[in-house]
């Protein structure tokens, strides 16, 4: 009777004008290969976020979508909101 715990990023999507990257991580508990439970954790990577500790897939999306133009537009948006 082997119980295992697996953590996988099962959904990564880009949303909004400023290309926020939403990441859903699933934690799956299995016993002898049969899933007993599944729970989710979500986090968002904004254009001004540090992506150093993100997975390779998320880093690739950051490189593709968080261009200098998007970062500048997001910074301007944040500055406008702070007024």
Biopython code that builds the backbone (N, CA, C, O; Angstrom):
import numpy as np
from Bio.PDB.StructureBuilder import StructureBuilder

atoms = [
    (1, "UNK", "N", (0.833, -1.158, 0.000)),
    (1, "UNK", "CA", (0.000, 0.000, 0.000)),
    (1, "UNK", "C", (0.894, 1.242, 0.000)),
    (1, "UNK", "O", (1.395, 1.659, 1.044)),
    (2, "UNK", "N", (1.086, 1.825, -1.186)),
    (2, "UNK", "CA", (1.962, 2.986, -1.323)),
    (2, "UNK", "C", (1.145, 4.257, -1.517)),
    (2, "UNK", "O", (0.314, 4.346, -2.420)),
    (3, "UNK", "N", (1.393, 5.226, -0.663)),
    (3, "UNK", "CA", (0.734, 6.524, -0.789)),
    (3, "UNK", "C", (1.758, 7.500, -1.353)),
    (3, "UNK", "O", (2.879, 7.606, -0.855)),
    (4, "UNK", "N", (1.350, 8.213, -2.405)),
    (4, "UNK", "CA", (2.249, 9.169, -3.051)),
    (4, "UNK", "C", (1.591, 10.540, -3.113)),
    (4, "UNK", "O", (0.366, 10.665, -3.114)),
    (5, "UNK", "N", (2.427, 11.554, -3.164)),
    (5, "UNK", "CA", (1.973, 12.931, -3.298)),
    (5, "UNK", "C", (2.673, 13.513, -4.515)),
    (5, "UNK", "O", (3.895, 13.437, -4.635)),
    (6, "UNK", "N", (1.897, 14.091, -5.411)),
    (6, "UNK", "CA", (2.440, 14.648, -6.650)),
    (6, "UNK", "C", (1.966, 16.090, -6.773)),
    (6, "UNK", "O", (0.792, 16.383, -6.547)),
    (7, "UNK", "N", (2.871, 16.982, -7.129)),
    (7, "UNK", "CA", (2.532, 18.380, -7.353)),
    (7, "UNK", "C", (2.825, 18.720, -8.808)),
    (7, "UNK", "O", (3.949, 18.559, -9.281)),
    (8, "UNK", "N", (1.795, 19.195, -9.512)),
    (8, "UNK", "CA", (1.946, 19.517, -10.935)),
    (8, "UNK", "C", (1.293, 20.865, -11.241)),
    (8, "UNK", "O", (0.278, 21.233, -10.650)),
    (9, "UNK", "N", (1.898, 21.587, -12.175)),
    (9, "UNK", "CA", (1.260, 22.797, -12.683)),
    (9, "UNK", "C", (0.367, 22.331, -13.824)),
    (9, "UNK", "O", (0.849, 21.975, -14.899)),
    (10, "UNK", "N", (-0.933, 22.339, -13.580)),
    (10, "UNK", "CA", (-1.838, 21.776, -14.574)),
    (10, "UNK", "C", (-2.527, 22.823, -15.434)),
    (10, "UNK", "O", (-3.214, 22.480, -16.396)),
    (11, "UNK", "N", (-2.348, 24.110, -15.096)),
    (11, "UNK", "CA", (-2.946, 25.142, -15.936)),
    (11, "UNK", "C", (-2.109, 26.408, -15.828)),
    (11, "UNK", "O", (-1.826, 26.894, -14.733)),
    (12, "UNK", "N", (-1.718, 26.931, -16.987)),
    (12, "UNK", "CA", (-1.003, 28.211, -17.057)),
    (12, "UNK", "C", (-1.684, 29.010, -18.156)),
    (12, "UNK", "O", (-1.780, 28.550, -19.294)),
    (13, "UNK", "N", (-2.159, 30.205, -17.820)),
    (13, "UNK", "CA", (-2.866, 30.992, -18.822)),
    (13, "UNK", "C", (-2.519, 32.468, -18.702)),
    (13, "UNK", "O", (-2.160, 32.953, -17.629)),
    (14, "UNK", "N", (-2.633, 33.173, -19.823)),
    (14, "UNK", "CA", (-2.337, 34.603, -19.895)),
    (14, "UNK", "C", (-3.659, 35.351, -20.011)),
    (14, "UNK", "O", (-4.485, 35.034, -20.868)),
    (15, "UNK", "N", (-3.857, 36.351, -19.139)),
    (15, "UNK", "CA", (-5.118, 37.081, -19.137)),
    (15, "UNK", "C", (-4.890, 38.583, -19.021)),
    (15, "UNK", "O", (-3.894, 39.032, -18.455)),
    (16, "UNK", "N", (-5.820, 39.343, -19.563)),
    (16, "UNK", "CA", (-5.858, 40.787, -19.376)),
    (16, "UNK", "C", (-4.948, 41.588, -20.282)),
    (16, "UNK", "O", (-4.107, 41.056, -21.007)),
    (17, "UNK", "N", (-5.158, 42.891, -20.206)),
    (17, "UNK", "CA", (-4.401, 43.835, -21.030)),
    (17, "UNK", "C", (-2.910, 43.810, -20.730)),
    (17, "UNK", "O", (-2.088, 44.057, -21.613)),
    (18, "UNK", "N", (-2.563, 43.509, -19.481)),
    (18, "UNK", "CA", (-1.160, 43.560, -19.075)),
    (18, "UNK", "C", (-0.522, 42.177, -18.987)),
    (18, "UNK", "O", (0.536, 42.005, -18.380)),
    (19, "UNK", "N", (-1.173, 41.205, -19.595)),
    (19, "UNK", "CA", (-0.620, 39.844, -19.759)),
    (19, "UNK", "C", (-0.217, 39.188, -18.432)),
    (19, "UNK", "O", (0.863, 38.609, -18.319)),
    (20, "UNK", "N", (-1.097, 39.288, -17.434)),
    (20, "UNK", "CA", (-0.852, 38.567, -16.183)),
    (20, "UNK", "C", (-0.873, 37.068, -16.469)),
    (20, "UNK", "O", (-1.712, 36.588, -17.231)),
    (21, "UNK", "N", (0.035, 36.345, -15.867)),
    (21, "UNK", "CA", (0.121, 34.898, -16.069)),
    (21, "UNK", "C", (-0.425, 34.225, -14.813)),
    (21, "UNK", "O", (0.128, 34.369, -13.723)),
    (22, "UNK", "N", (-1.522, 33.486, -14.989)),
    (22, "UNK", "CA", (-2.144, 32.765, -13.877)),
    (22, "UNK", "C", (-1.644, 31.325, -13.891)),
    (22, "UNK", "O", (-1.653, 30.664, -14.929)),
    (23, "UNK", "N", (-1.214, 30.854, -12.747)),
    (23, "UNK", "CA", (-0.662, 29.504, -12.626)),
    (23, "UNK", "C", (-1.481, 28.738, -11.599)),
    (23, "UNK", "O", (-1.657, 29.182, -10.465)),
    (24, "UNK", "N", (-1.981, 27.570, -12.021)),
    (24, "UNK", "CA", (-2.698, 26.694, -11.083)),
    (24, "UNK", "C", (-1.840, 25.462, -10.843)),
    (24, "UNK", "O", (-1.412, 24.793, -11.784)),
    (25, "UNK", "N", (-1.595, 25.172, -9.562)),
    (25, "UNK", "CA", (-0.815, 24.008, -9.166)),
    (25, "UNK", "C", (-1.739, 23.034, -8.450)),
    (25, "UNK", "O", (-2.456, 23.406, -7.521)),
    (26, "UNK", "N", (-1.711, 21.783, -8.895)),
    (26, "UNK", "CA", (-2.523, 20.739, -8.280)),
    (26, "UNK", "C", (-1.637, 19.854, -7.413)),
    (26, "UNK", "O", (-0.533, 19.483, -7.811)),
    (27, "UNK", "N", (-2.130, 19.524, -6.234)),
    (27, "UNK", "CA", (-1.477, 18.548, -5.359)),
    (27, "UNK", "C", (-2.371, 17.319, -5.347)),
    (27, "UNK", "O", (-3.526, 17.383, -4.925)),
    (28, "UNK", "N", (-1.825, 16.192, -5.817)),
    (28, "UNK", "CA", (-2.600, 14.966, -5.965)),
    (28, "UNK", "C", (-2.056, 13.915, -5.002)),
    (28, "UNK", "O", (-0.860, 13.626, -4.991)),
    (29, "UNK", "N", (-2.945, 13.353, -4.199)),
    (29, "UNK", "CA", (-2.602, 12.269, -3.276)),
    (29, "UNK", "C", (-3.164, 10.979, -3.864)),
    (29, "UNK", "O", (-4.349, 10.896, -4.186)),
    (30, "UNK", "N", (-2.291, 9.965, -4.000)),
    (30, "UNK", "CA", (-2.704, 8.682, -4.575)),
    (30, "UNK", "C", (-2.315, 7.535, -3.652)),
    (30, "UNK", "O", (-1.319, 7.595, -2.931)),
    (31, "UNK", "N", (-3.126, 6.500, -3.699)),
    (31, "UNK", "CA", (-2.811, 5.263, -2.996)),
    (31, "UNK", "C", (-2.855, 4.146, -4.018)),
    (31, "UNK", "O", (-3.894, 3.886, -4.625)),
    (32, "UNK", "N", (-1.728, 3.490, -4.204)),
    (32, "UNK", "CA", (-1.591, 2.420, -5.208)),
    (32, "UNK", "C", (-2.067, 2.884, -6.583)),
    (32, "UNK", "O", (-2.725, 2.137, -7.308)),
    (33, "UNK", "N", (-1.726, 4.124, -6.931)),
    (33, "UNK", "CA", (-2.062, 4.659, -8.250)),
    (33, "UNK", "C", (-3.473, 5.196, -8.374)),
    (33, "UNK", "O", (-3.819, 5.743, -9.421)),
    (34, "UNK", "N", (-4.299, 5.065, -7.351)),
    (34, "UNK", "CA", (-5.675, 5.553, -7.380)),
    (34, "UNK", "C", (-5.743, 6.899, -6.653)),
    (34, "UNK", "O", (-5.327, 7.019, -5.500)),
    (35, "UNK", "N", (-6.269, 7.899, -7.343)),
    (35, "UNK", "CA", (-6.331, 9.235, -6.766)),
    (35, "UNK", "C", (-7.311, 9.280, -5.595)),
    (35, "UNK", "O", (-8.473, 8.895, -5.723)),
    (36, "UNK", "N", (-6.817, 9.759, -4.452)),
    (36, "UNK", "CA", (-7.651, 9.915, -3.260)),
    (36, "UNK", "C", (-8.143, 11.343, -3.108)),
    (36, "UNK", "O", (-9.284, 11.580, -2.713)),
    (37, "UNK", "N", (-7.269, 12.294, -3.427)),
    (37, "UNK", "CA", (-7.667, 13.703, -3.300)),
    (37, "UNK", "C", (-6.841, 14.564, -4.241)),
    (37, "UNK", "O", (-5.759, 14.190, -4.694)),
    (38, "UNK", "N", (-7.404, 15.733, -4.512)),
    (38, "UNK", "CA", (-6.738, 16.723, -5.366)),
    (38, "UNK", "C", (-7.107, 18.099, -4.821)),
    (38, "UNK", "O", (-8.282, 18.398, -4.605)),
    (39, "UNK", "N", (-6.099, 18.926, -4.603)),
    (39, "UNK", "CA", (-6.348, 20.298, -4.162)),
    (39, "UNK", "C", (-5.563, 21.241, -5.059)),
    (39, "UNK", "O", (-4.609, 20.840, -5.725)),
    (40, "UNK", "N", (-5.983, 22.507, -5.064)),
    (40, "UNK", "CA", (-5.393, 23.479, -5.977)),
    (40, "UNK", "C", (-4.878, 24.704, -5.232)),
    (40, "UNK", "O", (-5.421, 25.111, -4.204)),
    (41, "UNK", "N", (-3.827, 25.271, -5.778)),
    (41, "UNK", "CA", (-3.283, 26.543, -5.324)),
    (41, "UNK", "C", (-3.070, 27.378, -6.583)),
    (41, "UNK", "O", (-2.605, 26.864, -7.600)),
    (42, "UNK", "N", (-3.402, 28.641, -6.517)),
    (42, "UNK", "CA", (-3.224, 29.529, -7.673)),
    (42, "UNK", "C", (-2.374, 30.732, -7.274)),
    (42, "UNK", "O", (-2.424, 31.213, -6.142)),
    (43, "UNK", "N", (-1.594, 31.198, -8.247)),
    (43, "UNK", "CA", (-0.887, 32.461, -8.048)),
    (43, "UNK", "C", (-0.754, 33.156, -9.395)),
    (43, "UNK", "O", (-0.879, 32.534, -10.450)),
    (44, "UNK", "N", (-0.498, 34.450, -9.337)),
    (44, "UNK", "CA", (-0.417, 35.278, -10.537)),
    (44, "UNK", "C", (0.974, 35.877, -10.640)),
    (44, "UNK", "O", (1.545, 36.333, -9.649)),
    (45, "UNK", "N", (1.509, 35.868, -11.854)),
    (45, "UNK", "CA", (2.793, 36.511, -12.142)),
    (45, "UNK", "C", (2.486, 37.762, -12.960)),
    (45, "UNK", "O", (2.100, 37.679, -14.126)),
    (46, "UNK", "N", (2.662, 38.914, -12.334)),
    (46, "UNK", "CA", (2.411, 40.195, -12.997)),
    (46, "UNK", "C", (3.652, 40.615, -13.786)),
    (46, "UNK", "O", (4.734, 40.071, -13.566)),
    (47, "UNK", "N", (3.508, 41.576, -14.700)),
    (47, "UNK", "CA", (4.658, 42.024, -15.482)),
    (47, "UNK", "C", (5.804, 42.575, -14.643)),
    (47, "UNK", "O", (6.952, 42.559, -15.087)),
    (48, "UNK", "N", (5.513, 43.062, -13.436)),
    (48, "UNK", "CA", (6.576, 43.593, -12.579)),
    (48, "UNK", "C", (7.042, 42.586, -11.524)),
    (48, "UNK", "O", (7.790, 42.950, -10.617)),
    (49, "UNK", "N", (6.612, 41.335, -11.630)),
    (49, "UNK", "CA", (6.976, 40.298, -10.655)),
    (49, "UNK", "C", (8.345, 39.703, -10.947)),
    (49, "UNK", "O", (8.811, 39.702, -12.086)),
    (50, "UNK", "N", (8.974, 39.200, -9.902)),
    (50, "UNK", "CA", (10.222, 38.452, -10.030)),
    (50, "UNK", "C", (9.856, 37.009, -10.373)),
    (50, "UNK", "O", (9.168, 36.348, -9.595)),
    (51, "UNK", "N", (10.299, 36.521, -11.510)),
    (51, "UNK", "CA", (9.952, 35.162, -11.941)),
    (51, "UNK", "C", (11.099, 34.175, -11.738)),
    (51, "UNK", "O", (11.098, 33.088, -12.316)),
    (52, "UNK", "N", (12.071, 34.555, -10.919)),
    (52, "UNK", "CA", (13.254, 33.724, -10.695)),
    (52, "UNK", "C", (12.903, 32.316, -10.222)),
    (52, "UNK", "O", (13.513, 31.347, -10.675)),
    (53, "UNK", "N", (11.942, 32.188, -9.331)),
    (53, "UNK", "CA", (11.609, 30.887, -8.754)),
    (53, "UNK", "C", (10.486, 30.155, -9.475)),
    (53, "UNK", "O", (9.997, 29.138, -8.982)),
    (54, "UNK", "N", (10.076, 30.651, -10.622)),
    (54, "UNK", "CA", (9.008, 30.006, -11.385)),
    (54, "UNK", "C", (9.559, 28.821, -12.184)),
    (54, "UNK", "O", (10.767, 28.689, -12.377)),
    (55, "UNK", "N", (8.647, 27.970, -12.638)),
    (55, "UNK", "CA", (9.038, 26.810, -13.450)),
    (55, "UNK", "C", (9.532, 27.273, -14.819)),
    (55, "UNK", "O", (9.341, 28.428, -15.202)),
    (56, "UNK", "N", (10.159, 26.371, -15.540)),
    (56, "UNK", "CA", (10.665, 26.689, -16.876)),
    (56, "UNK", "C", (9.529, 27.092, -17.814)),
    (56, "UNK", "O", (9.698, 27.982, -18.647)),
    (57, "UNK", "N", (8.375, 26.443, -17.682)),
    (57, "UNK", "CA", (7.225, 26.786, -18.532)),
    (57, "UNK", "C", (6.752, 28.214, -18.268)),
    (57, "UNK", "O", (6.475, 28.963, -19.205)),
    (58, "UNK", "N", (6.661, 28.586, -17.006)),
    (58, "UNK", "CA", (6.222, 29.940, -16.660)),
    (58, "UNK", "C", (7.267, 30.960, -17.107)),
    (58, "UNK", "O", (6.915, 32.020, -17.624)),
    (59, "UNK", "N", (8.534, 30.653, -16.914)),
    (59, "UNK", "CA", (9.599, 31.564, -17.363)),
    (59, "UNK", "C", (9.533, 31.783, -18.866)),
    (59, "UNK", "O", (9.758, 32.897, -19.338)),
    (60, "UNK", "N", (9.229, 30.741, -19.619)),
    (60, "UNK", "CA", (9.111, 30.876, -21.074)),
    (60, "UNK", "C", (7.952, 31.803, -21.436)),
    (60, "UNK", "O", (8.059, 32.604, -22.364)),
    (61, "UNK", "N", (6.855, 31.693, -20.708)),
    (61, "UNK", "CA", (5.710, 32.569, -20.970)),
    (61, "UNK", "C", (6.022, 34.004, -20.564)),
    (61, "UNK", "O", (5.609, 34.942, -21.245)),
    (62, "UNK", "N", (6.746, 34.185, -19.463)),
    (62, "UNK", "CA", (7.164, 35.523, -19.039)),
    (62, "UNK", "C", (8.019, 36.154, -20.142)),
    (62, "UNK", "O", (7.823, 37.316, -20.499)),
    (63, "UNK", "N", (8.958, 35.389, -20.672)),
    (63, "UNK", "CA", (9.837, 35.908, -21.725)),
    (63, "UNK", "C", (9.035, 36.300, -22.972)),
    (63, "UNK", "O", (9.361, 37.279, -23.642)),
    (64, "UNK", "N", (8.009, 35.545, -23.270)),
    (64, "UNK", "CA", (7.214, 35.803, -24.469)),
    (64, "UNK", "C", (6.242, 36.970, -24.283)),
    (64, "UNK", "O", (6.119, 37.813, -25.171)),
    (65, "UNK", "N", (5.556, 37.030, -23.151)),
    (65, "UNK", "CA", (4.467, 37.985, -22.986)),
    (65, "UNK", "C", (4.824, 39.247, -22.207)),
    (65, "UNK", "O", (4.217, 40.292, -22.438)),
    (66, "UNK", "N", (5.778, 39.183, -21.305)),
    (66, "UNK", "CA", (6.136, 40.362, -20.521)),
    (66, "UNK", "C", (7.244, 41.142, -21.232)),
    (66, "UNK", "O", (8.380, 41.225, -20.763)),
    (67, "UNK", "N", (6.873, 41.700, -22.364)),
    (67, "UNK", "CA", (7.805, 42.493, -23.161)),
    (67, "UNK", "C", (8.051, 43.835, -22.474)),
    (67, "UNK", "O", (7.357, 44.198, -21.524)),
    (68, "UNK", "N", (9.042, 44.558, -22.964)),
    (68, "UNK", "CA", (9.326, 45.880, -22.397)),
    (68, "UNK", "C", (8.113, 46.801, -22.535)),
    (68, "UNK", "O", (7.835, 47.602, -21.643)),
    (69, "UNK", "N", (7.392, 46.686, -23.652)),
    (69, "UNK", "CA", (6.210, 47.527, -23.868)),
    (69, "UNK", "C", (5.120, 47.204, -22.850)),
    (69, "UNK", "O", (4.483, 48.113, -22.318)),
    (70, "UNK", "N", (4.904, 45.942, -22.579)),
    (70, "UNK", "CA", (3.887, 45.534, -21.594)),
    (70, "UNK", "C", (4.303, 45.988, -20.199)),
    (70, "UNK", "O", (3.479, 46.497, -19.440)),
    (71, "UNK", "N", (5.581, 45.805, -19.859)),
    (71, "UNK", "CA", (6.069, 46.239, -18.543)),
    (71, "UNK", "C", (5.898, 47.749, -18.364)),
    (71, "UNK", "O", (5.497, 48.209, -17.295)),
    (72, "UNK", "N", (6.203, 48.510, -19.404)),
    (72, "UNK", "CA", (6.073, 49.970, -19.343)),
    (72, "UNK", "C", (4.611, 50.361, -19.176)),
    (72, "UNK", "O", (4.286, 51.204, -18.339)),
    (73, "UNK", "N", (3.732, 49.760, -19.960)),
    (73, "UNK", "CA", (2.298, 50.070, -19.866)),
    (73, "UNK", "C", (1.750, 49.714, -18.485)),
    (73, "UNK", "O", (0.930, 50.450, -17.937)),
    (74, "UNK", "N", (2.194, 48.599, -17.923)),
    (74, "UNK", "CA", (1.729, 48.187, -16.601)),
    (74, "UNK", "C", (2.241, 49.145, -15.524)),
    (74, "UNK", "O", (1.505, 49.488, -14.599)),
    (75, "UNK", "N", (3.492, 49.574, -15.639)),
    (75, "UNK", "CA", (4.058, 50.530, -14.679)),
    (75, "UNK", "C", (3.295, 51.848, -14.746)),
    (75, "UNK", "O", (3.015, 52.452, -13.710)),
    (76, "UNK", "N", (2.955, 52.302, -15.953)),
    (76, "UNK", "CA", (2.175, 53.522, -16.109)),
    (76, "UNK", "C", (0.785, 53.358, -15.501)),
    (76, "UNK", "O", (0.261, 54.278, -14.874)),
    (77, "UNK", "N", (0.198, 52.188, -15.691)),
    (77, "UNK", "CA", (-1.111, 51.897, -15.121)),
    (77, "UNK", "C", (-1.050, 51.958, -13.587)),
    (77, "UNK", "O", (-1.914, 52.567, -12.956)),
    (78, "UNK", "N", (-0.037, 51.333, -12.996)),
    (78, "UNK", "CA", (0.116, 51.342, -11.540)),
    (78, "UNK", "C", (0.333, 52.769, -11.017)),
    (78, "UNK", "O", (-0.213, 53.149, -9.982)),
    (79, "UNK", "N", (1.130, 53.546, -11.742)),
    (79, "UNK", "CA", (1.387, 54.939, -11.336)),
    (79, "UNK", "C", (0.097, 55.753, -11.387)),
    (79, "UNK", "O", (-0.157, 56.579, -10.511)),
    (80, "UNK", "N", (-0.698, 55.521, -12.397)),
    (80, "UNK", "CA", (-1.979, 56.237, -12.537)),
    (80, "UNK", "C", (-2.936, 55.834, -11.407)),
    (80, "UNK", "O", (-3.671, 56.674, -10.888)),
    (81, "UNK", "N", (-2.927, 54.563, -11.030)),
    (81, "UNK", "CA", (-3.802, 54.080, -9.962)),
    (81, "UNK", "C", (-3.390, 54.655, -8.597)),
    (81, "UNK", "O", (-4.227, 54.818, -7.709)),
    (82, "UNK", "N", (-2.108, 54.954, -8.442)),
    (82, "UNK", "CA", (-1.589, 55.453, -7.170)),
    (82, "UNK", "C", (-1.940, 56.914, -6.930)),
    (82, "UNK", "O", (-1.826, 57.406, -5.807)),
    (83, "UNK", "N", (-2.368, 57.611, -7.981)),
    (83, "UNK", "CA", (-2.686, 59.039, -7.842)),
    (83, "UNK", "C", (-3.965, 59.240, -7.057)),
    (83, "UNK", "O", (-4.385, 60.377, -6.842)),
]
sb = StructureBuilder()
sb.init_structure("model")
sb.init_model(0)
sb.init_chain("A")
sb.init_seg("    ")
for serial, (resi, resn, name, xyz) in enumerate(atoms, 1):
    if name == "N":
        sb.init_residue(resn, " ", resi, " ")
    sb.init_atom(name, np.array(xyz, "f"), 0.0, 1.0, " ", f" {name:<3s}", serial, name[0])
structure = sb.get_structure()
